[in-house]
Amino acid sequence: MPKFSWKWLYVLAGIALFVKMLLIPNPAPDLRAIVETVVRDAGVPNAVSGIIFRNRLYDTIFEVVVFTIAIMGSKFLLSNEQPSCAIYRFTDQGSIVLARLGATIAALVGIELAIRGHLSPGGGFAAGVAGGTAIGLIAITSSPEWMEGIYQKWHAAAWEKVSVLVFIVLSVITLWGYELPFGQLGDLFSGGILPILNILVAVKVALGSWAAVLIFIRYRGLL
């Protein structure tokens, strides 16, 4: 009696699934109704921010925690290495001017996204990336000692930890069902707790990026 081969069963299952995808269309969801529901429940015009900081706030909490652990892991993994002897950065005046101009624009965009991210495309994560980009551009045009001095002077590491803790506390309170008044849809001061969470995430991501930049400059000499 020939031995049964599971390979043909897998092939037939794959063919059946492929035929199903071709011949049986999936019902198209009413995307406009979904967006309208999210906007109404979150109280903000930006449905993406409503989903991130309300519908899936539980996931967002752990995304922030994972980012924090990633920065801590970078420090831990590189702590036993010798600092780099050579630090590479821009030295010609044209590149320095262009990089710092780009840093200024990125910083302003980051501030705007953090403050108005619940009203227009953007939000805390995008604002933090813009802020981190500004810091990176400044880092490749400045001395590492100056960057480290500014980081220590303004206690950026402490502010990063505070922003994470405040974000987690406010998120847990929101998950328990306690919310601020939504206000008028479309106003700057609207959406309840969402604008505050946006700003906290922006601060966390920007300062975390700053810490990562300093780590890689110190131990790698290059971003």
Number of C-alpha atoms within 10 A of each C-alpha: 3 4 5 8 8 8 9 10 11 11 11 11 12 12 12 12 11 11 11 12 11 9 8 8 8 8 6 6 8 8 9 9 10 12 17 13 13 21 20 15 16 25 24 28 23 22 24 20 28 23 17 18 25 21 16 12 17 15 13 18 19 12 12 18 14 12 15 17 12 14 16 14 12 14 17 11 9 15 12 9 11 10 16 13 10 12 16 15 19 15 11 9 10 9 13 18 12 13 20 20 15 16 22 18 15 21 22 16 18 30 20 15 25 28 20 23 27 32 23 16 14 21 30 32 23 21 30 29 20 25 29 27 22 26 24 20 22 20 24 22 20 15 14 19 11 11 17 16 11 12 16 12 9 10 11 19 15 11 15 20 15 15 20 19 14 14 21 20 13 16 23 15 12 18 14 9 8 12 15 11 12 17 14 12 16 16 15 15 19 21 29 17 20 28 23 19 23 27 24 24 25 28 28 26 26 28 24 24 22 24 22 20 20 23 21 17 20 22 20 18 17 16 17
